[in-house]
Amino acid sequence: MAAHIELRNVSKSYGEGDDRVEVLRNINLVIEEGEFVAIVGFSGSGKTTLIKLISGLEFPDEGEVLYKGAPVTGPSLDRGVIFQNYSLLPWLNVRNNVGMAVKEKFKKWTKSQVGSHVEKYVDMVSLSHAINKLPKALSGGMRQRVSVTRALSLSPDVILMDEPLSALDALTRGTLQDEILNIWSKDKKTALLITNDVDEGIYMADRIIPLRPGPKATLGPIFEVNIERPRDKTELNNNDNFKKLRNSILEYLIKIGSERAAKLTNEYTLPDLKPIPKGRLFQGTRA
Ligand code: ADP
C-alpha cells in the first residue's frame, strides 16, 4: 500500500539567475497513515517550503510529492494547513470564520448541521463565550485557537502544521497541544508538525526529523519517540527515554548549527585591500 505522504528526491528553488536560492535539495520522506511526524530546524532552512510542497501551494523543481501514491497537483481540503499567523477573515465573527470553511467542505449539510458542528469545535477550544466576536476583539492566543479549530473542523485526512503554536504563551500552547493530540488520536489523522521546540516535538510526535540548515537543506536522521501514549507532560521530565532523546536531538542540532556557522564564516571573501602610500589621503584608480 502507498504511503499516505511521500516525498521522493524533492528539490525546490526560488528566483531566477543571480537571485536563485536553492532551498531544499534531495528531500526523501515517507509518512504512513495515522503517523505523527515533527520536523525541527533553524529558521530560514525551508520548513515552510516543505509544508507548502505537501499542501500543494508550491511545486518541486525536481522529484515528486505524492499523496496516497498520486502526485499533488494543488491544495485540497483533505490536507488542512495551520499556519503561524491565524489568517482569519476580519469581517467575520468566530462562528462564521469556522462556519464558512465547514460549509465549503460539507456542501450537502443543512444549516443546523453546520451550526452544531461549528459549535462543537468552538467549544473544544473553550471559545464558546466568544463565538459571536470578531477577530479584532480576541487576543492572539484566542485567534490561533479559532484558526486551529477551523482547520480541524474540516476533518482533513492530513493536518499540516507550520509552527502553529510558537507565538503563544506557555499555558495556551500546552492546551492547544493537547487539543490537537486529542483530535489526532480520536480521528486517526496523519499529522506533520513543524516546530522550533524539541520538547513539543517529543511530546506530540512518533518521529522527529531535523531539517539541516540551508541553502540546499536536506533532512537529518530520524529520531524515533519510543514513549507510550498518552504522554504526561509532568512525568516526561522524569522519563529517562525522554531525557536521552532530548539530549541526542539537541546535540545534533547544536552540531549542525555550528557547522553552519563555520560554513558562513568561510564564505566571506575579504576585499583586496592595499596600504595607502604615505602622503596620500586615499587611493583611487583612475581610468
Ligand atoms: P523556514 O520556514 O524554515 O523559516 P522558508 O521555507 O520560509 O524557511 O524559507 C526558506 C528560504 O527560502 C529563505 O531563505 C526564504 O527567504 C526563501 N523563500 C521562501 N519563500 C520564498 C519566495 N516565495 N521567493 C523567494 N524566496 C523565498
Boltz pocket constraint, residues with backbone or C-beta under 6 A from the ligand:
constraints:
  - pocket:
      binder: B
      contacts: [[A, 14], [A, 15], [A, 21], [A, 23], [A, 42], [A, 43], [A, 44], [A, 45], [A, 46], [A, 47], [A, 48], [A, 49], [A, 50]]
      max_distance: 6.0
